[in-house]
Amino acid sequence: MSFGQNIQFLRKMRNKMTQEELAEKLGVSRQTVSKWELDVMYPEMDKVIELCKLFSCSMDEIIRDNLNLCDDAYSDIRMEYVEPFRYVRHVVISTEPEDDAISRVKKWAEDLNIQNPEIIGWDFPLLSQEQINVYHMHGYVAALILPDHVTLTLENTEVIKQEKQKYIVITIKNPMEAPFRLIPNAYKVLMTHMHVNGVNHKEDKKFISCFEKEYVIDKIPYMDVYIAVEDKES
């Protein structure tokens, strides 16, 4: 990743800032910004420092790192309010917990006669270092969203209520084509967007901090990745 491509990426992450807008903030011409992004010329050190301040990044990040983790698999980033909902969850801790956790909640959906169940999932963070480092385990939570008309009849299962919450969201197309690259990078893209735009992550027991939701449209699989953010309007 070149210095110019990093500038272009950060500019687009900053609410799709145009070259003209960036040029005005830095006191240079649009043509100068264009030449930076094409790596035809490089800014003076004082302008590099201004760029770092503007985009809340370090000089190492903007010069050396590959900041552009997006590709055609990702949608535009958006903000969404998730309305309150009820869910039941199942936690599995093993070397490959995802399939087991999801299979369990799918069975719950069958038992409750829920058609087209909405299932979400997220990593379970409460593991010991021995589980992680020695046994190479990780935890995963799968949750079944309960429709309003459904009365829970499952034994030893707690219904949890999620409060209304604002999330930043990105959609991945065909996520399982390269899950170990596409899914972690989706989180990185969201966190970069939050950092550049001064959006803060929010954690609270009243809602899920971050989660993933898979679905299919016209036989094409998609995954939405959600991260809870502070709502400055509330």
C-alpha positions as CSV (number, residue, x, y, z in Angstrom):
1,M,0.0,0.0,0.0
2,S,1.4,3.4,-1.0
3,F,1.4,6.6,0.9
4,G,-1.0,8.1,-1.8
5,Q,-3.4,5.2,-1.5
6,N,-3.5,5.6,2.3
7,I,-4.4,9.3,1.9
8,Q,-7.2,8.4,-0.5
9,F,-8.5,5.7,1.8
10,L,-8.5,8.0,4.9
11,R,-10.1,10.8,2.9
12,K,-13.0,8.5,1.9
13,M,-13.3,7.1,5.4
14,R,-13.8,10.7,6.6
15,N,-17.4,10.9,5.5
16,K,-16.3,10.6,1.8
17,M,-14.3,13.8,1.9
18,T,-13.5,15.1,-1.6
19,Q,-10.0,16.1,-2.8
20,E,-11.3,19.7,-2.9
21,E,-12.4,19.5,0.8
22,L,-9.0,18.0,1.9
23,A,-7.1,20.6,-0.2
24,E,-9.1,23.4,1.5
25,K,-8.3,22.1,5.0
26,L,-4.6,21.9,4.2
27,G,-4.3,25.1,2.3
28,V,-3.2,23.5,-1.0
29,S,-4.7,23.0,-4.4
30,R,-6.8,20.0,-5.4
31,Q,-4.2,19.2,-8.0
32,T,-1.6,18.9,-5.2
33,V,-3.8,16.4,-3.3
34,S,-4.3,14.5,-6.6
35,K,-0.6,14.3,-7.1
36,W,-0.1,13.0,-3.5
37,E,-2.7,10.3,-4.0
38,L,-1.0,9.2,-7.3
39,D,2.4,9.2,-5.6
40,V,3.6,11.7,-8.2
41,M,4.8,14.0,-5.4
42,Y,4.9,14.0,-1.6
43,P,3.9,16.6,0.9
44,E,6.3,18.5,3.1
45,M,6.7,17.3,6.6
46,D,4.4,19.9,8.1
47,K,1.6,18.8,5.7
48,V,2.2,15.1,6.8
49,I,1.8,16.2,10.4
50,E,-1.4,18.0,9.5
51,L,-2.7,14.9,7.7
52,C,-2.0,12.8,10.8
53,K,-3.8,15.2,13.0
54,L,-6.8,15.5,10.7
55,F,-7.2,11.7,10.3
56,S,-6.2,10.8,13.9
57,C,-3.4,8.5,12.8
58,S,0.3,8.2,13.4
59,M,3.0,9.0,10.8
60,D,4.0,5.3,10.7
61,E,0.4,4.3,9.9
62,I,0.0,6.8,7.1
63,I,3.4,6.3,5.5
64,R,4.1,2.6,6.0
65,D,0.9,0.7,6.8
66,N,-1.7,-0.8,4.5
67,L,-4.7,1.1,5.7
68,N,-7.0,0.1,2.9
69,L,-8.5,-3.2,3.9
70,C,-11.6,-2.8,1.8
71,D,-12.3,-4.7,-1.4
72,D,-15.3,-5.5,-3.5
73,A,-16.7,-7.9,-0.9
74,Y,-17.7,-5.0,1.4
75,S,-20.6,-2.6,1.3
76,D,-20.5,1.0,2.2
77,I,-20.4,1.6,5.9
78,R,-23.6,2.8,7.5
79,M,-25.1,3.6,10.9
80,E,-28.3,1.8,12.1
81,Y,-30.5,1.8,15.1
82,V,-31.3,-1.8,16.2
83,E,-34.7,-1.8,17.8
84,P,-35.2,-3.7,21.1
85,F,-35.5,-7.5,20.8
86,R,-35.5,-10.7,22.8
87,Y,-33.1,-13.6,22.3
88,V,-31.8,-16.9,23.8
89,R,-28.2,-17.8,23.5
90,H,-25.8,-20.8,23.6
91,V,-22.1,-20.6,24.3
92,V,-19.6,-23.1,23.2
93,I,-15.9,-23.2,24.1
94,S,-13.8,-25.5,21.9
95,T,-11.2,-25.4,19.1
96,E,-14.1,-24.9,16.6
97,P,-17.2,-23.7,18.5
98,E,-19.1,-21.8,15.8
99,D,-20.8,-24.8,14.1
100,D,-21.8,-26.4,17.4
101,A,-23.3,-23.2,18.8
102,I,-25.2,-22.3,15.6
103,S,-26.5,-25.9,15.3
104,R,-27.9,-25.7,18.8
105,V,-29.9,-22.5,18.3
106,K,-31.1,-23.8,14.9
107,K,-32.5,-26.8,16.8
108,W,-34.2,-24.4,19.2
109,A,-35.8,-22.6,16.2
110,E,-37.2,-25.9,15.0
111,D,-38.5,-26.8,18.4
112,L,-40.2,-23.4,18.7
113,N,-41.6,-23.7,15.1
114,I,-39.9,-20.4,14.1
115,Q,-39.8,-20.1,10.3
116,N,-36.7,-18.4,8.7
117,P,-35.0,-17.9,12.1
118,E,-32.8,-14.8,12.6
119,I,-29.6,-16.0,14.2
120,I,-26.7,-13.8,15.3
121,G,-23.3,-14.6,16.8
122,W,-20.2,-13.1,18.4
123,D,-16.9,-14.2,20.0
124,F,-17.1,-15.2,23.7
125,P,-14.3,-13.3,25.5
126,L,-14.2,-15.0,28.9
127,L,-11.5,-17.6,28.4
128,S,-8.5,-18.4,30.5
129,Q,-5.0,-18.1,29.0
130,E,-4.5,-21.8,29.4
131,Q,-7.6,-22.5,27.2
132,I,-6.3,-20.1,24.6
133,N,-2.6,-20.7,24.6
134,V,-2.3,-24.4,25.6
135,Y,-5.5,-25.9,24.2
136,H,-6.0,-23.4,21.3
137,M,-9.6,-22.9,22.3
138,H,-11.9,-20.0,21.7
139,G,-15.5,-19.2,22.6
140,Y,-18.5,-18.4,20.4
141,V,-22.0,-17.3,21.2
142,A,-24.9,-18.1,18.9
143,A,-28.2,-16.4,19.6
144,L,-31.8,-16.9,18.3
145,I,-33.9,-13.8,18.0
146,L,-37.3,-14.5,19.4
147,P,-40.2,-13.1,17.3
148,D,-42.8,-11.2,19.4
149,H,-45.5,-13.9,19.1
150,V,-43.2,-16.7,20.3
151,T,-43.5,-17.9,23.9
152,L,-40.4,-19.6,25.1
153,T,-40.9,-23.3,26.0
154,L,-37.3,-24.4,26.2
155,E,-36.0,-25.7,29.6
156,N,-32.9,-24.2,31.2
157,T,-32.8,-21.3,28.8
158,E,-32.9,-17.6,29.7
159,V,-34.6,-15.0,27.6
160,I,-32.4,-11.9,27.4
161,K,-33.8,-8.5,26.4
162,Q,-31.7,-6.2,24.2
163,E,-32.2,-2.4,24.5
164,K,-32.4,-0.1,21.5
165,Q,-28.9,0.7,20.4
166,K,-27.0,2.4,17.6
167,Y,-24.5,0.4,15.6
168,I,-22.0,1.0,12.8
169,V,-22.5,-1.7,10.2
170,I,-20.8,-3.2,7.1
171,T,-22.0,-6.0,4.9
172,I,-19.8,-8.7,3.5
173,K,-20.8,-10.5,0.3
174,N,-19.9,-14.2,0.2
175,P,-18.1,-14.1,3.6
176,M,-17.2,-17.8,3.7
177,E,-15.1,-17.6,0.5
178,A,-12.3,-16.2,2.7
179,P,-13.7,-16.0,6.3
180,F,-10.3,-15.7,8.0
181,R,-9.5,-12.6,5.9
182,L,-12.9,-11.0,5.2
183,I,-14.5,-11.1,8.6
184,P,-11.6,-9.8,10.7
185,N,-10.9,-7.2,8.1
186,A,-14.5,-6.0,8.2
187,Y,-14.0,-5.3,11.9
188,K,-10.8,-3.4,11.1
189,V,-12.5,-1.3,8.5
190,L,-15.2,-0.4,10.9
191,M,-12.7,0.5,13.6
192,T,-10.7,2.6,11.2
193,H,-13.8,4.5,10.1
194,M,-14.7,5.1,13.8
195,H,-11.2,6.3,14.6
196,V,-11.0,8.7,11.7
197,N,-14.5,10.2,12.3
198,G,-14.2,10.3,16.1
199,V,-17.0,7.7,16.7
200,N,-16.6,5.9,20.0
201,H,-17.3,2.2,20.7
202,K,-19.9,1.7,23.4
203,E,-20.1,-1.2,25.8
204,D,-22.9,-1.9,28.2
205,K,-24.7,-5.0,29.7
206,K,-28.0,-3.7,28.1
207,F,-26.9,-4.6,24.6
208,I,-24.5,-6.8,22.6
209,S,-21.3,-5.0,22.0
210,C,-20.7,-6.4,18.5
211,F,-22.1,-9.3,16.5
212,E,-22.5,-10.9,13.1
213,K,-25.6,-11.8,11.2
214,E,-25.7,-14.1,8.2
215,Y,-28.5,-14.3,5.6
216,V,-29.1,-15.1,1.9
217,I,-30.6,-12.9,-0.8
218,D,-31.2,-14.4,-4.3
219,K,-29.0,-17.4,-3.3
220,I,-26.1,-15.2,-2.5
221,P,-24.8,-15.3,1.2
222,Y,-24.2,-12.1,3.1
223,M,-23.0,-11.2,6.6
224,D,-23.6,-8.0,8.4
225,V,-21.0,-7.0,11.0
226,Y,-22.2,-4.7,13.8
227,I,-20.3,-2.7,16.4
228,A,-22.1,-0.7,19.1
229,V,-21.3,3.0,19.1
230,E,-22.1,6.0,21.2
231,D,-25.1,8.0,20.1
232,K,-24.3,11.7,20.2
233,E,-27.9,12.6,19.5
234,S,-29.3,10.9,22.6
